[in-house]
Amino acid sequence: MIGVIPAAGKGTRAYPYTKNMPKGMLKINGKPLLHNTISIMRDKLKISDIYIIVSQMSESIIRDYFGDGSDMNVRLTYVKNNNLEKGLAYSVLLAKDFVKDYCCVMLSDEYYLNSNHDELAASDFHNSYITCLVKENSRIKEIRRNYNVVVDGDKVTALIEKPEHAATDILGCGTWILHRDFMYDLKKEFEDNVDCDGNLVAIMDKLCKRKLIKSFKLKGEYININSRDEINKANNITRTHLFNSSKISLIMIVENENNLAHLISDYYSENIIDEIVLVSRNPLGAAKEFTEKFGKVVVLPSPPSITQYGEKIKYGMENATGDIFIITPSDDSFSPKDLRKLLTYICEADMVVGTRTTREMIEQGTNMNTFVRIVSYLLARTIELLWYDRKVRITDVGCIYRALWKNTFYEIRDSIESKGPELITEMLIELLERRMRIIEIPVSYCNTTDEHHINLPNRTLGMFFRLVVLIGKKIYFKRKR
């Protein structure tokens, strides 16, 4: 059995995410949808030869990422569709000459997690003309976006594309195992009907009365990716599934060693962190003591070439080994108790950032005075306005206390150019540029004896203008693209 993945659609429903990218290359937890589809074909369906149907726009993007498939231990062949107006059925038809017995067609814009495609491969699909993967007990709104399946036992009696009123609660998924003769039915459909719109489900529905089409019940999660909401949902269920086994690294930028042992002890006592990475200007004299006492502490002396605050943050993330990064300074200005707040939302976002602008949570005596708070708030609202179509809410551009997934950092790493504290703001902007999800939560901002020494140099008029220049540069290149 070979695999066929139609990836030549226009992606109009997922616009603007698909403005410069085919839908199959939208990323879920750091990997394209196509990566998941190819993995299922390889691991669960035991398919090694896969044919990807591409368009002029999608071919170079997909080919540049996957190549010939050798990195994934499959053989990929790219077949170009130059007639996109003929629809999905025509894309499937283009694989006709490669099908010797059966083929498995999986759409490139659907996401499966913990599915039973392996059971599908072991089923009696050889006794049917078409085997259709279905999901029972589906919501009406989900069926309306896909197609409805009417069954008698496991025999399919009708397939209804995007029904206004669903006849059953059975949703049809974009996975089918097709007998090779079905390709001739497709060919005949286009030859007999010059106005054929290429509706694959409608063509299958015509065959229900004279050919055996069987249903196979899906287990696991299924999402048809058509918008920002489905992308977020797919990320959420994947990250929720991975969260309990994820390693969490706390990256602490050390500017002063005063009270450091006490601070590490507080973070350690939360029983959340798997690794504490201390990025220091100089090797710490107490490094051995920290490691022996807490076990999870890694002291990371910053090289002579890395002197600025932003560089140290980036260096710490590059050397952390966790799946989730939490960034914090060593000045005791943030509460270890807020770790749980950050992690509460991390499965729903690419990055969760704190905000120090909630007045009730600013401890008396901090240098987060009214003027600084207003300036930070105005800069944040400026970013919101300039990237208004990203639908984000931020009120603080300079809060270092944040949690993000490792693959989120590596998605933006090469685009981060700032070396100073403005890197914190640049991370926000680069995520917005990629339409990644940011959730902001209020965190406690505490008074500390080191606060003046550490933070005040970053609260200058010069820093304000550096942030303004950074935002201006980012919006200039955004419009240029």
Buried (B, 14 or more C-beta within 10 A) or exposed (E): BBBBBBBBBBBEBBEEBBEEBBBBBBBBBBEBBBBBBBBBBBEBBEBBBBBBBBBEBBBEBBBEEBEEBEEBEBBBBBBEBEBBEBBBBBBBBBBBEBBEEBBBBBBBBBBBBEBBBEEBBEBEBEEBBBBBBBBEEBEEEBBBBBBBBBBEEBEBBBBBBEBEEBEBBBBBBBBBBBBEEBBEBBEEBBEEEEEBEBBBBBBBBEBBEEBBBBBBBBEEBBBBBBBBEBBBBBBBBBBEBBBEEBEBBBBBBBBBBBBBBEBBEBBBEEEBBBBBBBBBBEEBEBBEEBBEEBEBBBBBBBEEEBEBBBBBBBBBBEBBEBBBBBBBBBBBBBBBEBBEBBBEBBBBBBBBBBBBBBEEBBEEEBEBEEEBBEBBBEBBBBBBEBBEEBEBEBBBBBBBBBBBBBEBBEBBEEBBEBBBBBBBBBBBBBBBBBBBBBBBBBBBBBBBEBBEEBBEEBBEEEBBEBBEEBBEEBBEEEEEE
